[in-house]
Amino acid sequence: MPHRQDKAHDILHAVEHPIETAKALEHEAEEGSSARTPVIAVAGVTLVVFAIFVVMFAIAMTVYFVEGGR
C-alpha cells in the first residue's frame, strides 16, 4: 500500500510544481540513462509541434473571418 501512496504524492507534487517537474524531466532526458527518455523526447517534440499548429490555425482563422469568410 505505501507504494500507491508514494505514487499519489509524486503526482500531487508534479501538479503543484509543474516548473520543477519540467526541469526534472528535461534533466532526465538529457542524461539519457532512463527508459523513459524516448517518451519524454517525443512528448516534448509533440507539444512544440502542437503549439505551432495552434498558432498557425489561429492566424488562418483570423484572416479568414476578417476577410469575410470567402
C-alpha positions as a Markdown table, in Angstrom:
| # | Residue | x | y | z |
|---|---|---|---|---|
| 1 | Met | 0.0 | 0.0 | 0.0 |
| 2 | Pro | 2.8 | 2.5 | 0.7 |
| 3 | His | 3.8 | 2.3 | -3.0 |
| 4 | Arg | 0.4 | 3.7 | -4.1 |
| 5 | Gln | 0.7 | 6.5 | -1.5 |
| 6 | Asp | 4.2 | 7.4 | -2.8 |
| 7 | Lys | 2.9 | 7.5 | -6.4 |
| 8 | Ala | 0.0 | 9.7 | -5.4 |
| 9 | His | 2.3 | 12.0 | -3.5 |
| 10 | Asp | 4.6 | 12.2 | -6.6 |
| 11 | Ile | 1.7 | 13.0 | -8.9 |
| 12 | Leu | 0.4 | 15.6 | -6.5 |
| 13 | His | 3.8 | 17.2 | -6.3 |
| 14 | Ala | 4.1 | 17.3 | -10.1 |
| 15 | Val | 0.7 | 19.0 | -10.4 |
| 16 | Glu | 1.6 | 21.6 | -7.7 |
| 17 | His | 5.0 | 22.3 | -9.1 |
| 18 | Pro | 4.9 | 22.0 | -12.9 |
| 19 | Ile | 8.1 | 24.0 | -13.5 |
| 20 | Glu | 10.2 | 21.8 | -11.2 |
| 21 | Thr | 8.7 | 18.7 | -12.8 |
| 22 | Ala | 9.5 | 20.0 | -16.3 |
| 23 | Lys | 13.1 | 20.8 | -15.2 |
| 24 | Ala | 13.4 | 17.3 | -13.7 |
| 25 | Leu | 12.1 | 15.7 | -16.9 |
| 26 | Glu | 14.5 | 17.8 | -19.0 |
| 27 | His | 17.4 | 16.7 | -16.9 |
| 28 | Glu | 16.3 | 13.1 | -17.1 |
| 29 | Ala | 16.1 | 13.3 | -20.9 |
| 30 | Glu | 19.5 | 15.0 | -21.2 |
| 31 | Glu | 21.1 | 12.3 | -19.1 |
| 32 | Gly | 19.6 | 9.6 | -21.3 |
| 33 | Ser | 20.0 | 6.7 | -18.9 |
| 34 | Ser | 16.3 | 6.3 | -18.2 |
| 35 | Ala | 13.9 | 4.0 | -20.1 |
| 36 | Arg | 11.5 | 6.9 | -20.2 |
| 37 | Thr | 13.9 | 9.1 | -22.2 |
| 38 | Pro | 12.4 | 8.4 | -25.7 |
| 39 | Val | 8.9 | 9.0 | -24.4 |
| 40 | Ile | 10.0 | 12.3 | -22.8 |
| 41 | Ala | 11.7 | 13.5 | -26.0 |
| 42 | Val | 8.7 | 12.5 | -28.3 |
| 43 | Ala | 6.3 | 14.2 | -25.9 |
| 44 | Gly | 8.4 | 17.4 | -26.0 |
| 45 | Val | 8.5 | 17.5 | -29.8 |
| 46 | Thr | 4.8 | 16.8 | -30.0 |
| 47 | Leu | 4.0 | 19.7 | -27.7 |
| 48 | Val | 6.1 | 22.1 | -29.7 |
| 49 | Val | 4.6 | 21.0 | -33.0 |
| 50 | Phe | 1.1 | 21.2 | -31.5 |
| 51 | Ala | 1.8 | 24.7 | -30.2 |
| 52 | Ile | 3.0 | 25.8 | -33.7 |
| 53 | Phe | -0.1 | 24.3 | -35.2 |
| 54 | Val | -2.4 | 26.1 | -32.8 |
| 55 | Val | -0.8 | 29.5 | -33.6 |
| 56 | Met | -0.9 | 28.9 | -37.3 |
| 57 | Phe | -4.6 | 27.8 | -37.1 |
| 58 | Ala | -5.5 | 30.9 | -35.1 |
| 59 | Ile | -3.8 | 33.2 | -37.6 |
| 60 | Ala | -5.5 | 31.4 | -40.5 |
| 61 | Met | -9.0 | 31.6 | -38.9 |
| 62 | Thr | -8.4 | 35.3 | -38.0 |
| 63 | Val | -7.5 | 36.1 | -41.6 |
| 64 | Tyr | -10.4 | 34.0 | -42.9 |
| 65 | Phe | -13.0 | 35.8 | -40.7 |
| 66 | Val | -11.5 | 39.3 | -41.2 |
| 67 | Glu | -11.8 | 38.8 | -45.0 |
| 68 | Gly | -15.5 | 38.0 | -44.7 |
| 69 | Gly | -15.3 | 34.2 | -44.9 |
| 70 | Arg | -15.0 | 34.0 | -48.6 |
